[in-house]
Structures are given as C-alpha cells and as structure tokens.
Amino acid sequence: MDYIKAFIVGGLICVIAQILMDKTKLTPARILVAFVTIGAILGGLNIYDKLVEIGGAGATVPLPGFGYSLAKGVMKEVDNSGLIGVLTGGVKGTAGGITAAIIFGYIMALLSRSRTK
C-alpha cells in the first residue's frame, strides 16, 4: 500500500507540473523554482509533513521534497546552533542527496559516450 500512496502523491505533483507547463507560459525552470520554494514554505509551516506521512518517497523525492528538506535542515540547525543555522542548515540537510546526484552523474558520464546532435 505504501508504494501505491507514493505513486499517487508523486504522480499528482508531476501532473500539477505538467498542467502548469501546458496551460501557462511558465518555463520549466520557473516551475522548478516555484516547486522548491513551495516545498520550503510548506515545510517551514509543517504542512508538508502531512503529505510526507501519506506519500512517503512520493512526496520527498520530487522537487517540493527538496525544498522541504532545506526547510527542515534549517529549522534543525537553528534549534541546535542558533542564527548561524540559517546559513548551514540547508547545506547539511540536503548534502546526502546532492552528493549522490554528483556521484551518479559522474559515473554515468564515464559510462556513456556523448555525441553532439
């Protein structure tokens, strides 16, 4: 059942992004920034927590989940370190995901042969 919930929540987030691309003049880059910002705001207000409880990875893997991780990291570091946590919390909260993206991107660059179109 967890897989189905994750699929539905993640799918709904993707459907919203697709509708925004199809029906508005927003570019994918602006939608990306909007989704991360919305995730951070909802995470800071503890609203996104409810969506994470329902959807699990379906809520944490898409772009709003990155904003949510940034907000949660900042809130945790502010509690631990004070005001300096505003600057360090987001980095600490998302370091694992960013590192994985860099490593897997590098591995794929080594394994694939790039060509110009």
Biotite code that builds the C-alpha atoms (Angstrom):
import biotite.structure as struc

atoms = struc.array([
    struc.Atom([0.000, 0.000, 0.000], chain_id="A", res_id=1, res_name="MET", atom_name="CA", element="C"),
    struc.Atom([2.947, 2.346, 0.691], chain_id="A", res_id=2, res_name="ASP", atom_name="CA", element="C"),
    struc.Atom([4.072, 2.038, -2.927], chain_id="A", res_id=3, res_name="TYR", atom_name="CA", element="C"),
    struc.Atom([0.625, 2.954, -4.212], chain_id="A", res_id=4, res_name="ILE", atom_name="CA", element="C"),
    struc.Atom([0.442, 6.004, -1.937], chain_id="A", res_id=5, res_name="LYS", atom_name="CA", element="C"),
    struc.Atom([3.916, 7.124, -3.042], chain_id="A", res_id=6, res_name="ALA", atom_name="CA", element="C"),
    struc.Atom([2.966, 6.636, -6.694], chain_id="A", res_id=7, res_name="PHE", atom_name="CA", element="C"),
    struc.Atom([-0.244, 8.659, -6.304], chain_id="A", res_id=8, res_name="ILE", atom_name="CA", element="C"),
    struc.Atom([1.339, 11.549, -4.381], chain_id="A", res_id=9, res_name="VAL", atom_name="CA", element="C"),
    struc.Atom([4.394, 11.751, -6.640], chain_id="A", res_id=10, res_name="GLY", atom_name="CA", element="C"),
    struc.Atom([2.190, 11.402, -9.702], chain_id="A", res_id=11, res_name="GLY", atom_name="CA", element="C"),
    struc.Atom([-0.080, 14.223, -8.575], chain_id="A", res_id=12, res_name="LEU", atom_name="CA", element="C"),
    struc.Atom([2.909, 16.511, -8.093], chain_id="A", res_id=13, res_name="ILE", atom_name="CA", element="C"),
    struc.Atom([4.081, 15.666, -11.613], chain_id="A", res_id=14, res_name="CYS", atom_name="CA", element="C"),
    struc.Atom([0.578, 16.185, -13.027], chain_id="A", res_id=15, res_name="VAL", atom_name="CA", element="C"),
    struc.Atom([0.462, 19.653, -11.484], chain_id="A", res_id=16, res_name="ILE", atom_name="CA", element="C"),
    struc.Atom([3.816, 20.490, -13.085], chain_id="A", res_id=17, res_name="ALA", atom_name="CA", element="C"),
    struc.Atom([2.656, 19.181, -16.469], chain_id="A", res_id=18, res_name="GLN", atom_name="CA", element="C"),
    struc.Atom([-0.564, 21.195, -16.316], chain_id="A", res_id=19, res_name="ILE", atom_name="CA", element="C"),
    struc.Atom([1.444, 24.313, -15.475], chain_id="A", res_id=20, res_name="LEU", atom_name="CA", element="C"),
    struc.Atom([3.720, 23.698, -18.472], chain_id="A", res_id=21, res_name="MET", atom_name="CA", element="C"),
    struc.Atom([0.816, 23.031, -20.837], chain_id="A", res_id=22, res_name="ASP", atom_name="CA", element="C"),
    struc.Atom([-1.656, 25.699, -19.729], chain_id="A", res_id=23, res_name="LYS", atom_name="CA", element="C"),
    struc.Atom([0.583, 28.616, -18.708], chain_id="A", res_id=24, res_name="THR", atom_name="CA", element="C"),
    struc.Atom([3.531, 30.436, -20.172], chain_id="A", res_id=25, res_name="LYS", atom_name="CA", element="C"),
    struc.Atom([5.739, 29.399, -17.256], chain_id="A", res_id=26, res_name="LEU", atom_name="CA", element="C"),
    struc.Atom([9.032, 27.862, -18.282], chain_id="A", res_id=27, res_name="THR", atom_name="CA", element="C"),
    struc.Atom([10.159, 24.572, -16.727], chain_id="A", res_id=28, res_name="PRO", atom_name="CA", element="C"),
    struc.Atom([12.888, 26.474, -14.862], chain_id="A", res_id=29, res_name="ALA", atom_name="CA", element="C"),
    struc.Atom([10.333, 28.772, -13.225], chain_id="A", res_id=30, res_name="ARG", atom_name="CA", element="C"),
    struc.Atom([8.156, 25.813, -12.293], chain_id="A", res_id=31, res_name="ILE", atom_name="CA", element="C"),
    struc.Atom([11.213, 24.119, -10.763], chain_id="A", res_id=32, res_name="LEU", atom_name="CA", element="C"),
    struc.Atom([11.989, 27.181, -8.646], chain_id="A", res_id=33, res_name="VAL", atom_name="CA", element="C"),
    struc.Atom([8.328, 27.556, -7.685], chain_id="A", res_id=34, res_name="ALA", atom_name="CA", element="C"),
    struc.Atom([8.080, 23.913, -6.595], chain_id="A", res_id=35, res_name="PHE", atom_name="CA", element="C"),
    struc.Atom([11.241, 24.111, -4.459], chain_id="A", res_id=36, res_name="VAL", atom_name="CA", element="C"),
    struc.Atom([10.040, 27.376, -2.912], chain_id="A", res_id=37, res_name="THR", atom_name="CA", element="C"),
    struc.Atom([6.563, 25.988, -2.208], chain_id="A", res_id=38, res_name="ILE", atom_name="CA", element="C"),
    struc.Atom([8.112, 22.881, -0.638], chain_id="A", res_id=39, res_name="GLY", atom_name="CA", element="C"),
    struc.Atom([10.315, 25.034, 1.594], chain_id="A", res_id=40, res_name="ALA", atom_name="CA", element="C"),
    struc.Atom([7.415, 27.243, 2.666], chain_id="A", res_id=41, res_name="ILE", atom_name="CA", element="C"),
    struc.Atom([5.094, 24.309, 3.361], chain_id="A", res_id=42, res_name="LEU", atom_name="CA", element="C"),
    struc.Atom([7.938, 22.505, 5.162], chain_id="A", res_id=43, res_name="GLY", atom_name="CA", element="C"),
    struc.Atom([8.608, 25.551, 7.331], chain_id="A", res_id=44, res_name="GLY", atom_name="CA", element="C"),
    struc.Atom([4.930, 25.728, 8.226], chain_id="A", res_id=45, res_name="LEU", atom_name="CA", element="C"),
    struc.Atom([4.849, 21.954, 8.981], chain_id="A", res_id=46, res_name="ASN", atom_name="CA", element="C"),
    struc.Atom([2.141, 21.461, 6.358], chain_id="A", res_id=47, res_name="ILE", atom_name="CA", element="C"),
    struc.Atom([4.309, 19.355, 4.035], chain_id="A", res_id=48, res_name="TYR", atom_name="CA", element="C"),
    struc.Atom([4.882, 16.909, 6.917], chain_id="A", res_id=49, res_name="ASP", atom_name="CA", element="C"),
    struc.Atom([1.341, 15.592, 6.495], chain_id="A", res_id=50, res_name="LYS", atom_name="CA", element="C"),
    struc.Atom([1.957, 14.957, 2.793], chain_id="A", res_id=51, res_name="LEU", atom_name="CA", element="C"),
    struc.Atom([5.202, 13.124, 3.634], chain_id="A", res_id=52, res_name="VAL", atom_name="CA", element="C"),
    struc.Atom([3.316, 10.950, 6.134], chain_id="A", res_id=53, res_name="GLU", atom_name="CA", element="C"),
    struc.Atom([0.813, 9.981, 3.446], chain_id="A", res_id=54, res_name="ILE", atom_name="CA", element="C"),
    struc.Atom([3.055, 9.732, 0.388], chain_id="A", res_id=55, res_name="GLY", atom_name="CA", element="C"),
    struc.Atom([6.479, 8.885, 1.780], chain_id="A", res_id=56, res_name="GLY", atom_name="CA", element="C"),
    struc.Atom([9.029, 8.928, -1.044], chain_id="A", res_id=57, res_name="ALA", atom_name="CA", element="C"),
    struc.Atom([6.344, 10.150, -3.422], chain_id="A", res_id=58, res_name="GLY", atom_name="CA", element="C"),
    struc.Atom([6.442, 13.440, -1.508], chain_id="A", res_id=59, res_name="ALA", atom_name="CA", element="C"),
    struc.Atom([10.144, 13.641, -0.624], chain_id="A", res_id=60, res_name="THR", atom_name="CA", element="C"),
    struc.Atom([11.738, 12.741, -3.975], chain_id="A", res_id=61, res_name="VAL", atom_name="CA", element="C"),
    struc.Atom([10.128, 15.351, -6.301], chain_id="A", res_id=62, res_name="PRO", atom_name="CA", element="C"),
    struc.Atom([11.202, 18.997, -6.252], chain_id="A", res_id=63, res_name="LEU", atom_name="CA", element="C"),
    struc.Atom([8.939, 20.178, -3.413], chain_id="A", res_id=64, res_name="PRO", atom_name="CA", element="C"),
    struc.Atom([10.631, 17.499, -1.310], chain_id="A", res_id=65, res_name="GLY", atom_name="CA", element="C"),
    struc.Atom([13.979, 19.211, -1.870], chain_id="A", res_id=66, res_name="PHE", atom_name="CA", element="C"),
    struc.Atom([12.552, 22.482, -0.582], chain_id="A", res_id=67, res_name="GLY", atom_name="CA", element="C"),
    struc.Atom([11.061, 20.577, 2.346], chain_id="A", res_id=68, res_name="TYR", atom_name="CA", element="C"),
    struc.Atom([14.491, 19.098, 3.152], chain_id="A", res_id=69, res_name="SER", atom_name="CA", element="C"),
    struc.Atom([16.072, 22.545, 3.001], chain_id="A", res_id=70, res_name="LEU", atom_name="CA", element="C"),
    struc.Atom([13.495, 23.973, 5.411], chain_id="A", res_id=71, res_name="ALA", atom_name="CA", element="C"),
    struc.Atom([13.732, 21.074, 7.851], chain_id="A", res_id=72, res_name="LYS", atom_name="CA", element="C"),
    struc.Atom([17.545, 21.247, 7.818], chain_id="A", res_id=73, res_name="GLY", atom_name="CA", element="C"),
    struc.Atom([17.472, 24.970, 8.560], chain_id="A", res_id=74, res_name="VAL", atom_name="CA", element="C"),
    struc.Atom([14.943, 24.567, 11.359], chain_id="A", res_id=75, res_name="MET", atom_name="CA", element="C"),
    struc.Atom([17.007, 21.783, 12.962], chain_id="A", res_id=76, res_name="LYS", atom_name="CA", element="C"),
    struc.Atom([20.254, 23.760, 12.768], chain_id="A", res_id=77, res_name="GLU", atom_name="CA", element="C"),
    struc.Atom([18.646, 26.927, 14.124], chain_id="A", res_id=78, res_name="VAL", atom_name="CA", element="C"),
    struc.Atom([17.468, 24.909, 17.126], chain_id="A", res_id=79, res_name="ASP", atom_name="CA", element="C"),
    struc.Atom([20.977, 23.470, 17.625], chain_id="A", res_id=80, res_name="ASN", atom_name="CA", element="C"),
    struc.Atom([23.293, 26.346, 16.647], chain_id="A", res_id=81, res_name="SER", atom_name="CA", element="C"),
    struc.Atom([21.209, 29.487, 16.733], chain_id="A", res_id=82, res_name="GLY", atom_name="CA", element="C"),
    struc.Atom([21.125, 32.064, 13.951], chain_id="A", res_id=83, res_name="LEU", atom_name="CA", element="C"),
    struc.Atom([24.141, 30.603, 12.112], chain_id="A", res_id=84, res_name="ILE", atom_name="CA", element="C"),
    struc.Atom([21.921, 27.580, 11.409], chain_id="A", res_id=85, res_name="GLY", atom_name="CA", element="C"),
    struc.Atom([20.086, 29.679, 8.797], chain_id="A", res_id=86, res_name="VAL", atom_name="CA", element="C"),
    struc.Atom([23.240, 29.542, 6.685], chain_id="A", res_id=87, res_name="LEU", atom_name="CA", element="C"),
    struc.Atom([24.396, 25.992, 7.453], chain_id="A", res_id=88, res_name="THR", atom_name="CA", element="C"),
    struc.Atom([21.162, 24.033, 7.943], chain_id="A", res_id=89, res_name="GLY", atom_name="CA", element="C"),
    struc.Atom([20.097, 23.777, 4.310], chain_id="A", res_id=90, res_name="GLY", atom_name="CA", element="C"),
    struc.Atom([23.506, 22.524, 3.257], chain_id="A", res_id=91, res_name="VAL", atom_name="CA", element="C"),
    struc.Atom([23.603, 19.894, 5.988], chain_id="A", res_id=92, res_name="LYS", atom_name="CA", element="C"),
    struc.Atom([20.009, 18.835, 5.367], chain_id="A", res_id=93, res_name="GLY", atom_name="CA", element="C"),
    struc.Atom([20.486, 18.179, 1.654], chain_id="A", res_id=94, res_name="THR", atom_name="CA", element="C"),
    struc.Atom([24.162, 17.196, 1.452], chain_id="A", res_id=95, res_name="ALA", atom_name="CA", element="C"),
    struc.Atom([23.466, 13.477, 1.009], chain_id="A", res_id=96, res_name="GLY", atom_name="CA", element="C"),
    struc.Atom([21.121, 13.937, -1.932], chain_id="A", res_id=97, res_name="GLY", atom_name="CA", element="C"),
    struc.Atom([23.358, 16.458, -3.663], chain_id="A", res_id=98, res_name="ILE", atom_name="CA", element="C"),
    struc.Atom([26.411, 14.223, -3.195], chain_id="A", res_id=99, res_name="THR", atom_name="CA", element="C"),
    struc.Atom([24.556, 11.226, -4.619], chain_id="A", res_id=100, res_name="ALA", atom_name="CA", element="C"),
    struc.Atom([23.453, 13.248, -7.653], chain_id="A", res_id=101, res_name="ALA", atom_name="CA", element="C"),
    struc.Atom([27.019, 14.355, -8.335], chain_id="A", res_id=102, res_name="ILE", atom_name="CA", element="C"),
    struc.Atom([28.491, 10.866, -7.916], chain_id="A", res_id=103, res_name="ILE", atom_name="CA", element="C"),
    struc.Atom([25.861, 9.125, -10.063], chain_id="A", res_id=104, res_name="PHE", atom_name="CA", element="C"),
    struc.Atom([26.122, 11.856, -12.698], chain_id="A", res_id=105, res_name="GLY", atom_name="CA", element="C"),
    struc.Atom([29.893, 11.396, -12.814], chain_id="A", res_id=106, res_name="TYR", atom_name="CA", element="C"),
    struc.Atom([29.562, 7.602, -13.106], chain_id="A", res_id=107, res_name="ILE", atom_name="CA", element="C"),
    struc.Atom([27.080, 7.953, -15.970], chain_id="A", res_id=108, res_name="MET", atom_name="CA", element="C"),
    struc.Atom([29.422, 10.422, -17.693], chain_id="A", res_id=109, res_name="ALA", atom_name="CA", element="C"),
    struc.Atom([32.181, 7.824, -17.502], chain_id="A", res_id=110, res_name="LEU", atom_name="CA", element="C"),
    struc.Atom([29.973, 5.007, -18.776], chain_id="A", res_id=111, res_name="LEU", atom_name="CA", element="C"),
    struc.Atom([28.278, 6.811, -21.642], chain_id="A", res_id=112, res_name="SER", atom_name="CA", element="C"),
    struc.Atom([29.631, 8.256, -24.857], chain_id="A", res_id=113, res_name="ARG", atom_name="CA", element="C"),
    struc.Atom([28.454, 11.787, -25.517], chain_id="A", res_id=114, res_name="SER", atom_name="CA", element="C"),
    struc.Atom([27.660, 12.943, -29.034], chain_id="A", res_id=115, res_name="ARG", atom_name="CA", element="C"),
    struc.Atom([26.511, 16.218, -30.454], chain_id="A", res_id=116, res_name="THR", atom_name="CA", element="C"),
    struc.Atom([23.207, 16.181, -32.270], chain_id="A", res_id=117, res_name="LYS", atom_name="CA", element="C"),
])
